[in-house]
Amino acid sequence: MAVNELIRFIEKSPSAFHAADALCAMLDGAGYERLQESQKWALQPGKGYYVTRNRSSVIAFTLPESGFGPFQMCASHSDSPTFKIKENAELEVRGKYVQLDVERYGGLILNTWMDRPLSVAGRVLVKTDKGIETRLVKVDRDLLVIPNVAIHMNREVNNGYKYNPAVDTMPLFGAADAKGSFKKIIADTAGANVDDIAGADLYLYNRMPGTIWGASNEFVSCGRLDDLECAFTSMKAFLGAKPGSHINLCAVFDNEEVGSTTKQGAHSSFLSDVTRRIALSLGAGEEAYLAALTSSFMLSADNAHATHPNHPEFSDPINQVYMNEGIVVKFNANQKYTTDGVSEAVFHRVLSEAGVPCQHYANRSDIAGGGTLGNISGSHVSINTLDIGLAQLAMHSSYETAGVKDVQYMIDGIRAFYETDITCLGDGDYALKKV
């Protein structure tokens, strides 16, 4: 089942760097050629390529057999809320304990990280004879715990206790004799000497394995479902799609959870740089490039809030979504989600012909929802965009829950999108043809 592949993918992806690496492995296995941004591109029609930025964002694309055409894209993100380890990490407590000094990355639910096995993953920059080399690190053992205070000492813990991230969420690393050993563990994992580590980006990750559960095995729980579920399913759909007359493109950006304003985020020039370079390499001029964008479409894929069984009152009274009931199309009047009548109509037509179920989500009108990368990316590459996702519970928890059936629904739906040629006949009028 696709859900088992998803769990294995997430297990390989304890950080955004590892997620990008796992996606690259999928592309390598499918025969895609890796490009470097620092080198000239000599693209050939009918071939597939991919490029990374910062080793944490990936853009892959497949060229049609002839000419330069519109882009049909799906974009998701590789990062998830977690804790980042500070440069000078070790904290000694009363000469008896050693903690790690961490800070929040993204809007995580703090108490879900407590009393469970944690470890460390990310990247290190290693000094070599030639200069600096990036190496991924994953400490593959239970290394840390963030312990709760016993209820006998904190009687208010069940009455809305406010956690202080500078005090309550520091992970316990070891006893007093662990002092000075953290960098050695990281260096050993990277196959380097401590003195050769020139820099690092390290994060905590939840060690609890993914599981399928429920009366009929209908649910899946795992860390980092938001948004690795969409990253995985979109890449599976991309690799399985038949080529058309358009350019299929799959983008997975880093740093969505902290606003996307980095060189590798959706608010960077990455997508614009890649699409323009494709046009240039295929001999298309600026006007041809801009004309192609008018027929281009993007699916912004980021998971959605399922109606909560304990708190259905948090959901809109009508536009509610549920796990295992299909792809979620997301709406917001203030364009936190980019779906409009045009993109909705096109995607509905695609899903209807493919026989893939969909449902519609809007925030309750007095509850502000989170945004995602669709409108951010659109400020750099202005094309028709639709926000979609899969319904899940406990978004931004360290252990989230989604529906088993929805994994295949998303793969089938995005693949159908990639396998449809969409042509702009005039502003607001489109022709759709299955390849």
N, C-alpha and C positions, 0 to 999 in steps of 0.2 A: 504493500500500500504506500501511497505517496506520503502519508503521515509518518511512516517509519523512516523514510528518506529524510523528511524534515527534521526529525529528532536527531538523526545522525549528523546532519548538517550543522545543527545548533551546537551539538557536542563538540564539533570541530571549531566552533566560532565563539570562544570566550571573550573576544574583544573585536572591535571593528576591523583591526588589522588581520585577525584570523578569519573573519567573515569574508573580507575581500580576497584573502588567499584561497579560501575554499571555493569562492566563485570563479577565481582564475583557474583552479584545478578543473572545474566543470568545463570551462571554455577550452582549456588545453586538451581535455579528453575528447572534445568534439571537433578538434582540428582547427581551432581559431588561432590566428597569428597575433602575437603580442607586439604592440607598437610602443615606442618611447616618445614622449612629448618633446624630448630634446633633439630628436632626429627627424630628417625629412621623411615624409610618407609617400610611398609609391603604391597607391591602392589599385586593385584590379577588380573589375566588375565580377559579380558572382561569388566573391570570397567573403569570409568573415574575419573580423579583427576585434581587438580590444586593447584598451589602454588604462593604466591606473594613475592616480595622483595621490601622493602621500602614502601609498601602500594601504590606504583605507577607503578609497573611492574607486569605482570601476565603471567604465562605459564600454559596452560591447555593441557592435553593429554588423549587420549583414547587408551587402550591396546587391542590388538587382543585377541581372545579366546584362542589361544595356542601359546606358545613360544615367543621368542624375534625376532623382525623383523626390517626392515628399518624404518626411520622416514620420514614422509611427513608433512612438516611444512609450516605455513604461519606466517610471522612476520610483525608487524606494530608498530606504536608508539602512546603513550598516551598524549604527551605534544604538545603544540602549542606556537608560539611566543606570548609574552605578556610582562607585566611589573611585576617585583618582588618588593615587599615592603621591604624596609630596616629595620634593627632591631629597630633603634630609628627613628620612622616614621614621627612624626609631625614636620612641619616647619611653623613658624609664620611669616607672611608678614605684616610689618608696623603696627602691633597691630590690624589689621582688618580682616585678613584671616588666615585660617589654611590649609596648603597643606599637602600631604603625599610625603615623599621622596622615590622615586622609581628608579629602574635601569632596563635597557632592558634585557629581556630574549629571546635570539634568534634573528633572522633577520627580525624583524617586519617592516611593512610600517607605519611609525610614524604618518603621518597625518590622517590615517584612524581611529585612536583612539580618535580624537578630536570631541568635540561638540556632544557627544552621552552619554546616561546613562551608567555608569559603577558601578561595585561593587567589592567586595573582597571575595575570596574563597581560600581554601587550607587546611592546617592541623595545629593543635596546640598540643603541648605535655604538658599534665596536670599532676601535682603532685597529687598522691593519697597515701592512707595508705600503699599500697604495693610497690609503686615506681613511675613509669611514665606510663601514658596511652595516646595513640594517639587518637585524636578526629578530625573528619572532620568538617570544618566550611564553610558555605556559607551564606553570608549576603544577604538575599533574598529581597532586595529592592534597589531602585536607591540611591546610596550613594555618587557618585563622578562624576565630569565632568572635562575633560581637555579642557579649553576654548581656542579657537583661538584668536589671536590679530585681531582687526577689520582692514579691508583693508585701512581705512583712516589713520591708524597708521603704517601700514606695506604694502606700495604700491607695494612691490616686491613679495608678497605672491604668485601671479599667474605666476611669472617669474622664477621659479626654486628656491624658498626659501630653505635654508639649515637649518633644525631644529636642535637645540642644545638640546640633551636629558637631560642635566643637568639644563636646563632653561625652554624650551618650553613645555615639556611633564610632568610637575609636576601636578598631579590632585588636584583640589580644593575640600577640604573635608568639610569645614564649615566656619562660621563667627568666630570672635575672641573668643566667648564663647564656641566654640567647643574644645578649647585647653584642652588636657588631657583626652578626651573621646574616642579616637580610641581604646585603649586597652580594655576599658570597653565594647564597642560594640562587640569586638571579644570574650571576655570572656563570655558575656551574651549569644552570639550565641552558644558557646561551652558548656554552662551549667556549668561554672566554675567561681571561683573568680579570679580577676585580679592577686592576689599574687600567685595563683596556676599555672599560665601559665609559664612553664619552658623553652619553645622554640616554634618556629613557622616557617612555610614556607607558606607565603601568597602572592597571586597574584591578579592582576586586571582581571576582565572578563567583556566582552561586554554583556549588558543586553538586547540588541535587540533580539526579538524572531526570530526563523527561519521562513521562509515563502516560499511557492510555488507560482510561478508567471510565466508570459509569455503569449503570445497569446493563446497557447494551454496548459497552465500550465506545460510547459516542463522544467522549471528551478527551482532549489532550492537554496536559499541563507541563510547562517547561519554563525555564528562564529565557528571557530575550525574545519571546514570541513577537513582541513589538520591537523592531519591525522585521526580524529575520524571517518570519513567516512569509511576508510579502516579497522580500529579497529572493528567497528560495523559489517561491512559486513563479515569480515573474521570470527568473532565469530559466527555469524548467520550460515554461511556455515559449520563451524566446528561442531556446535551442531546439524545441520540437516543432516550430512553425515552418510551414512551407513558404518559400520565397515568393514575393509578388513583384509588382513594378515599383514599389516604394522601398525606402531604406528602413529596415527594422532596427530599433536601437533599444538597448536595455541599460539603464543607468542606476547605480546604487551609490548614493552620496553618504558621506560621513557628516557628523555634527548637527543633524537635524534636531536632536534633543536639546541643543544649546543655541539654537537660532540660525544655524547654517551659514553664519558670516565668517567663514574661513576659506582658505585657498582651495580646499577640497569639498566645500559644502555646496548646497543647491544655490546659495546666494553668491557663489563665485563665478568666474568666467569659464569654468570647466566645460559645461555643456555647450556654451556658445563657441568656445575654442575648437571643440571636437567637430561640431556640425559644420563650422566654416572651413575647417581643414579638409573635411570630406569633400565639400563642394569644390575647393581649390584643387585638390588632387585629381578630381574627376573632370576638371576643365570647365566647371560651371562658373560663370561670372556672378557679380554681386546681385544683379537683377534676377537671375535665375534662382539664386539662393533665396532671396526674399519672396519670390513667387512661390517657391516650393513650401515655404512656411505657411502659406495660406491654406494649403491642403493638409498640413501636418496636424497630428493629434498626439496628446500625451495623456496617459493614465498615471495619476499620482497615487501610488499604492501605499497606504499606511492604515493600520488596523483601526477598527471602530468599536465603540462602547456597546456591548450587548446589554439589553435590559437586565438589571440585577434582580435575582430571585428574592432577595431580602428587601430591596429598596426600589421597586418599580416606579416609585414617585419621582425618582431622579430623571426619568426619561420623558421625552415628549409624549403627550397623550395618544398621538396617532402614529407618528414616524418613529416607531420602535423597531429594533432589529434583534435577532436571536441567532444563537449558534446553530450551525448545520442547516440554515435556511437560505444559503446562497451569498453571492457577492453583495457587499453593501455599497450603495451609491450615496455619497455624503453631500449635504446641502448646507449652505450658510448664507444669509442675506448680505452679510458684511464681507463676504469673500474670504473668510478664513478657509473655506473649502471653495474650490474654483468652479464646481459644476454649475452650468447654466443650461438653458433649454436646448441649445444646439448640441453641446457635448452629451447631454442626457439622451437626446433623441438618437444620436448616432450609436451610442453604446447600447441602448436598449435594443436597437435593430440588430446589432451584432450578437448580443446574448440570446435574443429570441430565436434567431436562425440557428444558433448553436445548441439550443435547448438547455441553457444554463440559467438556473434561477437567480433572481436578484431581489434585493429589498432596499428600502430607502431610510436614511438616517438624517435627523436634524436634532440639534440640541433643544432641550426644553428652553422656552423663550426667556426665562429668568435665570438661566445658568449659562455662563460663558464657557464655551468649549475650547479645547486646544486647537491650534492651527497645525499645518503641516507644510510640506515642501512644494506643493503645486503652485501656489501663488508666488512664492519666493522665486522659483525657477522661471516662472512666466515673466518676471521683471527683466530677465536677461534674454530669453528666447520666447518671444510672444507668439504663442500658438493656442489653439483650442485645447482646453485641459479639463479633465474630469477627475474628481477625487473619489477613490474607491478604497475598500479595505475588507477585512473579515471581522466578524463580530467576536469579541473576546471579553472576558471578565478580568478584573483586577489589573487593568492597564497601569504600567509603571511599578507594579510589584516586582520583587525579585523572582517570583514564580507565578506565571500567568496561565490562564485557561482559555481554550478555544475549542471549536468543533472539528471533529475528525473529517466529516464529509466536505467541509468547506475548503480543505486543502486542495482536493481534486477539482472542486468547482472553480477555484481561482486559476488553476493551471489551464483548465479547459476554456475559461472565459477570456483570459489574456491571449491564449494561443489563437482563438477565433478572431480577436482584434488584430493580431499580427497577420492573420491570413485574409484580411479584408483590405482591398485597395479603396481608399477614400479619396475622392477627387472633388475639389471645390469648383462648382460650375459658375458661381457668382456669390457675392457676399450673402451668406445665409442659406445657400442651396448646395447640396452635396449629392454626389453619386457614390453608391457603395457596391462593390463587386467582389465576391468571394474568389480567391485565387485558386 
